[in-house]
Amino acid sequence: MFAGRYLWWMLIAIAVFLFFTMCFDYVTWATVASSGCARVAGSCGPIILTMSGSMKPSGVYLTGGIILVVTFARIHYISLSWIWVPIMAIWFVASAPFPLLLANGWTGQLKAEAVLEGLPVAFLFLVTFCLYLSLAFEESGARPLGSWRPLRVAIGLSAGYGALYAFAQAPAFARIPGRLLGDPALAAAIAAFQPHLRDVLTLGRESEALAFLALGLFVLGLAASLLPQNLEELKARLAAPFMLRGSRH
């Protein structure tokens, strides 16, 4: 999936999310009001339950599905290693509650301190990575993550740390086996393992300093990968705007 289509689908996903989290309650109210169910006691309940209990969550899940599918397609299109698929999926699952928290701002129930307290580092990793994927690497001929091996290793290590930290922090990873696999023992084992992993990643400190340090390294690494990695690439990028379209290949 090329960059323009990827960005378009991501904007569609954001629009769908905003509609179902901020506007769908008005659709529910309009449906109830126009149905005339209020004239019969108890008949509005099934409508509200269907729309708010089934259709609204389905719209939010649709948003997540779009983001995951198009991001995986983009990773494949630019020939990134498939190891980025589980890394991105971990970031996505760990940061999923945060957009729902932001949606409360529509009703005026959200405070700035609540945003800062609820902001997961995984969400910042995810947003940075998605913004990076929206760049048109295929048009400039640049290699994703750069061609300099030490830089690619630094980006990979910081991303790996971010994924492990997200896994250790998010309770959702302990609940998934119980819900999807029906295995409470595995869920309990993961829940017991997460605090130990968190202690190792934070060196026994209740601080996110190392996680934000890894995030900073990730951002700087991705930014550095956009720069020309050698003299030939620098010449090619400088000459590209002055070349005829048919002569670039």
C-alpha positions as a printed Julia matrix, in Angstrom:
249×3 Matrix{Float64}:
   0.0     0.0     0.0
   1.57    3.25   -1.13
   1.83    6.26    1.17
  -1.07    8.31   -0.19
  -3.57    5.48    0.13
  -2.22    4.57    3.58
  -2.71    8.14    4.8
  -6.2     8.25    3.26
  -7.28    5.07    5.05
  -5.84    6.31    8.34
  -7.88    9.52    8.03
 -10.96    7.41    7.26
 -10.29    5.35   10.42
  -9.99    8.53   12.51
 -13.25    9.86   11.03
 -15.06    6.58   11.79
 -13.72    6.61   15.35
 -14.82   10.21   15.94
 -18.27    9.48   14.54
 -18.93    6.44   16.73
 -17.44    7.89   19.92
 -18.75   11.45   19.69
 -21.76   11.51   17.35
 -23.35    8.07   17.47
 -25.22    8.8    20.71
 -27.09   11.54   18.85
 -27.99    9.01   16.15
 -29.31    6.71   18.88
 -31.36    9.53   20.39
 -32.79   10.48   16.97
 -33.69    6.85   16.27
 -35.47    6.48   19.59
 -37.27    9.79   19.15
 -38.46    8.99   15.64
 -39.5     5.43   16.4
 -42.23    6.43   18.83
 -41.19    3.66   21.21
 -41.74    5.95   24.18
 -45.48    5.41   23.77
 -45.07    1.78   24.8
 -43.38    1.26   28.16
 -40.15   -0.72   27.91
 -40.01   -0.84   24.11
 -37.11    1.63   23.81
 -34.75   -0.58   25.77
 -33.97   -3.07   22.97
 -33.29   -0.24   20.5
 -30.9     1.53   22.87
 -29.22   -1.73   23.8
 -28.7    -2.69   20.16
 -27.34    0.68   19.07
 -25.26    1.56   22.13
 -24.34   -1.94   23.2
 -23.62   -3.52   19.81
 -23.41   -1.02   16.95
 -21.31    1.6    18.74
 -18.62   -0.85   19.97
 -18.61   -2.46   16.52
 -17.75    0.92   14.99
 -14.84    1.35   17.39
 -13.61   -2.17   16.59
 -13.92   -1.34   12.88
 -11.59    1.6    13.41
  -9.0    -0.62   15.04
  -9.34   -3.19   12.28
  -8.76   -0.59    9.58
  -5.66    0.76   11.31
  -4.16   -2.69   11.8
  -4.87   -3.95    8.28
  -3.61   -0.9     6.42
  -0.51   -0.65    8.61
   0.34   -4.29    8.02
  -0.21   -3.75    4.29
   2.08   -0.72    4.35
   4.79   -2.65    6.2
   4.61   -5.34    3.54
   4.58   -2.85    0.67
   7.8    -1.07    1.72
   9.44   -4.43    2.54
  10.01   -3.85    6.23
  10.8    -6.93    8.33
   7.7    -8.78    9.53
   8.99   -8.42   13.1
   7.42   -4.95   12.97
   3.96   -6.51   12.72
   3.87   -7.94   16.29
   5.69   -4.86   17.61
   3.08   -2.57   16.11
   0.25   -4.86   17.31
   1.58   -4.72   20.89
   1.71   -0.92   20.77
  -1.81   -0.83   19.38
  -3.31   -3.08   22.06
  -1.47   -1.28   24.87
  -2.58    2.16   23.71
  -6.18    1.26   22.75
  -7.81    2.67   25.95
  -6.23    6.1    25.47
  -8.25    7.23   22.41
 -11.41    6.23   24.28
 -10.24    8.43   27.14
  -9.77   11.34   24.73
 -13.3    10.82   23.43
 -14.61   11.88   26.85
 -13.4    15.39   26.07
 -16.44   15.81   23.83
 -18.69   15.76   26.9
 -16.47   18.1    28.93
 -15.59   15.36   31.41
 -11.88   15.26   30.55
  -9.18   17.17   32.41
  -5.62   17.86   31.28
  -4.1    15.99   34.21
  -6.19   12.93   33.36
  -4.76   12.98   29.83
  -1.19   13.13   31.11
  -1.82   10.36   33.63
  -3.52    8.12   31.09
  -1.06    8.74   28.23
   0.77    5.45   27.56
   4.25    5.52   26.05
   3.03    2.86   23.61
   0.63    5.4    22.08
   3.52    7.76   21.33
   5.5     4.91   19.78
   2.48    3.96   17.67
   1.78    7.49   16.45
   5.45    8.06   15.6
   5.64    4.81   13.65
   2.41    5.47   11.73
   3.56    8.97   10.82
   6.83    7.5     9.59
   5.0     4.94    7.46
   2.98    7.72    5.82
   6.15    9.02    4.13
   6.53    8.13    0.47
   9.73    6.08    0.51
   8.91    4.48   -2.81
   9.0     7.81   -4.67
  12.45    8.93   -3.54
  14.04    5.49   -3.68
  15.12    5.75   -0.02
  15.35    2.59    2.05
  12.97    2.44    5.03
  14.86    2.83    8.33
  17.9     3.94    6.35
  20.76    1.95    4.89
  23.2     2.48    7.77
  23.19   -0.73    9.81
  24.03    0.77   13.26
  21.13    3.17   12.87
  18.74    0.36   11.97
  19.9    -1.61   15.0
  19.34    1.39   17.29
  15.83    1.88   15.9
  15.04   -1.82   16.29
  16.35   -1.99   19.87
  14.41    1.09   20.97
  11.25   -0.25   19.31
  11.76   -3.65   20.94
  12.16   -2.04   24.36
   9.0    -0.02   23.74
   7.08   -3.17   22.82
   8.28   -5.08   25.89
   7.46   -2.14   28.14
   4.0    -1.88   26.59
   3.45   -5.6    27.15
   4.51   -5.28   30.78
   2.29   -2.27   31.42
  -0.99   -3.22   29.72
  -3.41   -5.46   31.68
  -5.12   -6.32   28.38
  -2.42   -8.84   27.52
  -3.29  -10.84   30.62
  -7.01  -10.78   29.8
  -6.75  -11.77   26.13
  -5.9   -15.49   26.72
  -8.81  -15.85   29.09
 -11.31  -14.28   26.69
 -10.11  -15.64   23.36
  -8.59  -18.99   24.36
 -10.61  -19.73   27.46
  -7.37  -20.37   29.36
  -7.48  -18.62   32.77
  -4.27  -20.36   33.84
  -2.3   -18.73   31.02
  -3.93  -15.39   31.79
  -2.89  -15.7    35.43
   0.65  -16.65   34.43
   0.96  -13.6    32.17
  -0.46  -11.33   34.86
   2.11  -12.68   37.34
   4.95  -12.28   34.82
   4.19   -8.68   33.88
   5.37   -7.05   37.17
   8.68   -8.93   37.0
   9.23   -7.87   33.41
   8.38   -4.29   34.34
  10.91   -4.36   37.18
  13.61   -5.6    34.81
  12.83   -2.97   32.18
  12.73   -0.11   34.7
  15.66   -1.42   36.76
  13.38   -1.77   39.76
  12.23    1.86   39.71
   8.66    3.08   39.44
   9.57    5.45   36.64
   8.97    5.7    32.9
  12.24    7.55   32.31
  13.85    4.67   30.43
  10.73    4.2    28.32
  10.74    7.85   27.3
  14.48    7.63   26.65
  13.81    4.72   24.3
  11.03    6.75   22.67
  13.42    9.65   22.14
  15.99    7.34   20.59
  13.28    5.86   18.36
  12.14    9.29   17.15
  15.7    10.52   16.56
  16.6     7.28   14.77
  13.63    7.52   12.42
  14.4    11.17   11.73
  18.06   10.37   11.03
  17.04    7.57    8.66
  15.37   10.16    6.45
  18.69   11.9     5.82
  20.9    10.8     2.91
  23.04    7.9     4.09
  25.86    8.36    1.57
  27.15   10.76   -1.07
  25.44    8.93   -3.95
  22.06    9.12   -2.25
  22.59   12.81   -1.48
  23.36   13.51   -5.15
  20.3    11.53   -6.26
  17.97   13.43   -3.93
  19.37   16.81   -4.95
  19.1    15.95   -8.63
  15.62   14.39   -8.47
  13.62   17.67   -8.66
  15.51   18.68  -11.82
  15.13   15.39  -13.67
  12.4    14.54  -16.14
   9.78   12.15  -14.8
  10.67    9.44  -17.31
  14.4     9.67  -16.59
  14.24    8.89  -12.87
  14.11    5.13  -13.36
